[in-house]
Amino acid sequence: MSDRITIQIDQHVADVRLNRPEKMNALDEEMFQAIIAAGKSLTENAEVRCVVLSGAGKAFCAGLDLSNFDLNNAAGLAGSKLLERTHGIANKWQQVAWQWRELPIPVIAAVHGVAFGGGLQIMLGADIKYIAPDTKLSIMETKWGIIPDMAGTQLMRHSIREDIIKELTYTHRIFSGTEAVQYGFATHATEDPHPAAMKLAREIASKSPDAIVTAKRVINAAPYLNPEEGLLLESQAQEKVLLKENQLEAVFAGMQKRAGKFKGFR
């Protein structure tokens, strides 16, 4: 795997870092490919039960690397290349953010420094976000005459008020980590996001993976279903985990006040 991404796995938790600190983890072609490859490898690794996603150095991700911007190449992205669905329902650029939502296991973002443009959209793909209060964020795309197109419109729409999304998109105003929590972009503000994210990840990884994986799938689907469909999906999902080996182990471990010994699930 490219050195643009580092992955360390310990006790079923994958510590994943964007690793281009000299460029504030800005997104170039190699970074796009490395992020997608990391998501694929984590999807295939049944031993991993939770992911912490962060950025090395002074920032989470400064967005697109404009130092490599090529007008001729950019023109070639228009039309069919953007419309081509190369990764399920997403194109390549959307996949770097959307894949974290589709990853079967929980993803926790630990965000500091800056999260601009594509960096903000990658953050939004996580299930839970810890952020430093002084982090600077922006839906930066309109500054460059484009729209957020790395799955951002889909990732924002269920957790953030529409008027706030529109204001921040139309103006590309920079806002803080504290405001990000107030607006719904992030979950918790903390001075040191990475240790907080790792602590939560270890707690989640200690639970029955059947329950966690199934819960993420059902919760992700819920906003797109009508009540009848949602209630049926809930029942179908419960039927698949109820009285299975990991569910019984969760009960016994809880009653005996010990750590659960769970088998892989996916």
Secondary structure, DSSP 8 states (H G I E B T S, - for coil): --TTEEEEEETTEEEEEE--GGGTT-B-HHHHHHHHHHHHHHHH-TT--EEEEEESTT-SB--B-GGG--HHHHHTTTTHHHH---BTTB-HHHHHHHHHHHSSS-EEEEE-SEEETHHHHHHHTSSEEEE-TT-EEE-GGGGGT----SSHHHHHTTTS-HHHHHHHHHH---EEHHHHHHHTS-SEE-SSHHHHHHHHHHHHHTS-HHHHHHHHHHHHHGGGS-HHHHHHHHHHHHHHHTTSHHHHHHHHHHHHTS--------
